[in-house]
Amino acid sequence: MPRLMQFERRHERLVPIRRFALRMGRAMLLWLALTVVGLAIGMAGYAASEGMGAVDAFVNAAMILSGMGPVTELKTEAGKLFAGVYAIFSGLFVVIATGFVLAPILHRVLHSFHIEEGKGNDD
């Protein structure tokens, strides 16, 4: 299993808070990297399909990626098609990126319940 997603097993103790903070830091960095890639895809698509400059392409990509919708009225069919595909991509992207950030938190909470519950059990 990749080191990034390595969590303690059910029989192991909870990791110290410092190690948990490092785990959260890695998850946030992964989220940030994915967000930059998502924005770059959106900016390139808006620049190619609508001929937007960097700032306009950024604001439109950021607004769709965050779920708010495009700012500028789209004039070309290619731009409208790109915006639709990018909106679907963005919706899935947000769910996946949120999962990367929430996984360490949810694992820690559920693992702490298991430790308390399973102190006498051997399963």
Stockholm file with secondary structure:
# STOCKHOLM 1.0

chainA/1-123         MPRLMQFERRHERLVPIRRFALRMGRAMLLWLALTVVGLAIGMAGYAASEGMGAVDAFVNAAMILSGMGPVTELKTEAGKLFAGVYAIFSGLFVVIATGFVLAPILHRVLHSFHIEEGKGNDD
#=GR chainA/1-123 SS CCGGGCCCCTTSCCCCHHHHHHHHHHHHHHHHHHHHHHHHHHHHHHHHHHCCCHHHHHHHHHHHHTTSCCSSCCCSHHHHHHHHHHHHHHHHHHHHHHHHHHHHHHHHHHHHHHHHHTSSCCC
#=GC SS_cons         CCGGGCCCCTTSCCCCHHHHHHHHHHHHHHHHHHHHHHHHHHHHHHHHHHCCCHHHHHHHHHHHHTTSCCSSCCCSHHHHHHHHHHHHHHHHHHHHHHHHHHHHHHHHHHHHHHHHHTSSCCC
//
